C-alpha cells in the first residue's frame, strides 16, 4: 500500500483557508441575495456601458467627453425598446379575437382529440376545462403576481444602484491610488481588473453577435411560416441566449409550442422546431467555438454547475449572470498562489489566463499558441 502524499503544513493551511473562505462567501451571497442581486446586475450593466463607451470613443467621431453620455443613452433606449417589445407581444397574446389566450382552449381540445386518435384510444379525451378544473389556478396566479412584483422592484433597485455606481466612478482612480500606494502593486491590481473586464466583455460580445445571428435567422423562419408576434419571440430568443443550457432549450421549444396553439395544422410547428434546432446547433457547435477563443476558457461542467448554483442562490438573475461570474471568479483566483489551483479547475484547458484585451491581437504562445502565464 502506497503512503499518502504529504504536503507542507503551510500549503495545507492555505488551501483550507481558501476553501473556508469560498464556503463563507457562498453562504453570504445566499443570505444577502435580496441586496446583492440588484447590485450584481447594476455592476454588469456598468461594465456593459463602459464597453459601449470605449467602442464609441474608438470607432465613432463622437468626442471622448460625450462618449459616456452617448453610451448611457444607448443602454437606456435599449431598455425602453425591450419594454415596448414585451408590451407589444403581451398585447398580441391577450387580443380578444386573435390572441393566443382566446384560442388556447379550443385548440388544446383539438390537439387532445388528435393525440387520442393517433394513439388509437377509443374513449373520449378530457377537455381542457376538465384538466384546468383539477389545478389550483389561483395559487399559480398568485405566484406569478409575486414574481412580477419582484421583477419590477428589482428593476427599480438596479437603476438606483447603477446611478450611484456611475456617480462614484469619478473617485475610483483616487481610491485605487489610496489602496495601492506602490506603483507595482497598483499596476497588478489594474491588470486584474482589466482581465476581469475583458473576460466579461468578451462573453458579452460573443453572446451578442451569435444571438443577433440566431435572431435574424429565427425571425426569417417565423415570418415564413406566418407566426404572429415574431418580433416578440425574436426578442425572447435573444434574451434567453445569455442563459447557458436552459436558454437554448427555451429558444428552440417555446415558438414551436405556441405555433401548435396558433395554427390549425401542425406543419408550422414542425418546421419551426426543425429549423430552430438546426440554427441553434450550428451556432453552438460551429460559430460560437470559433469566436470564443480565450474569452470564455471555462470548463463546460463548471458552466453547468455555475448555472445551477447561481440559479439556486439568485434565481433568474443568477442564471443570467452565472457565466460572467464564473469568468470573473477564474480571473481573480488565478492571480493568487493559494487559489490558483481553483482557477485551474475552473478553466477549460488548465491555463486560466487571458492576457489579451477584447479586440486586441492575440500574442503568440509557444506550443498551443498562448502566452505562458506569469509564475505566482
Secondary structure as UniProt FT lines:
FT   HELIX           9..31
FT   HELIX           33..59
FT   HELIX           64..93
FT   TURN            96..98
FT   HELIX           100..119
FT   HELIX           128..133
FT   HELIX           137..168
FT   HELIX           169..171
FT   HELIX           172..179
FT   HELIX           183..225
FT   TURN            228..229
FT   HELIX           230..240
FT   TURN            241..242
FT   TURN            244..245
FT   HELIX           246..262
FT   HELIX           267..282
FT   HELIX           283..287
FT   HELIX           288..292
FT   TURN            293..296
FT   HELIX           300..333
FT   TURN            334..335
FT   TURN            337..339
FT   HELIX           340..346
FT   TURN            358..359
FT   HELIX           366..369
//
